[in-house]
């Protein structure tokens, strides 16, 4: 995918998140992730992407320390 495609996707995602109530954003993102995994059609690439995107985020048990 081209960089310009990623930028336009990011823009639509950011605008969509801004339009959703903050308390509903996590549910929306989970629903989006599952829809994209369904589109991909294979379990392992979905799991790989989930773990890859987690890089750089603190785990819940470390966030409060």
VOGU-3710 file (C-alpha; in Angstrom, 3 decimals, decimal comma):
1> xxxxxxxxxx> 0,000/0,000/0,000  1,262/3,461/-0,821  2,075/6,030/1,859  -0,650/8,315/0,522  -3,176/5,492/0,934  -2,114/5,002/4,562  -2,368/8,735/5,200  -5,893/8,926/3,809  -6,933/5,881/5,857  -5,439/7,452/8,968
11> xxxxxxxxxx> -7,329/10,685/8,311  -10,664/8,877/7,966  -9,945/6,847/11,112  -8,980/9,955/13,101  -12,101/11,818/11,965  -14,270/8,817/12,782  -12,777/8,516/16,277  -13,348/12,237/16,848  -17,023/11,768/15,926  -17,520/8,885/18,394
21> xxxxxxxxxx> -18,135/9,479/22,087  -14,908/8,880/24,046  -16,448/6,088/26,129  -17,362/4,204/22,934  -14,014/4,457/21,129  -12,525/1,261/22,530  -15,556/-0,743/21,445  -15,420/0,851/17,989  -11,714/0,009/17,619  -12,304/-3,588/18,690
31> xxxxxxxxxx> -15,179/-3,881/16,221  -13,006/-2,374/13,473  -10,144/-4,774/14,250  -12,440/-7,784/14,051  -13,987/-6,544/10,801  -10,520/-6,095/9,273  -9,472/-9,559/10,453  -12,586/-11,000/8,853  -11,699/-9,218/5,620  -8,181/-10,632/5,803
41> xxxxxxxxxx> -9,666/-14,082/6,221  -6,870/-15,773/8,139  -6,314/-16,133/11,868  -2,524/-15,955/12,172  -1,930/-12,671/10,288  -4,585/-11,081/12,513  -2,896/-12,295/15,682  0,491/-11,160/14,352  -0,865/-7,670/13,628  -2,450/-7,407/17,081
51> xxxxxxxxxx> 0,846/-8,264/18,761  2,872/-6,027/16,440  0,648/-3,023/17,138  1,001/-3,578/20,883  4,707/-2,734/20,676  5,502/0,465/22,507  2,450/0,389/24,778  2,671/-0,332/28,491  0,698/-3,293/29,719  -2,207/-2,559/32,077
61> xxxxx> -0,333/-3,903/35,099  2,684/-1,677/34,402  0,753/1,516/33,609  -0,017/2,256/37,260  3,550/1,815/38,497
//
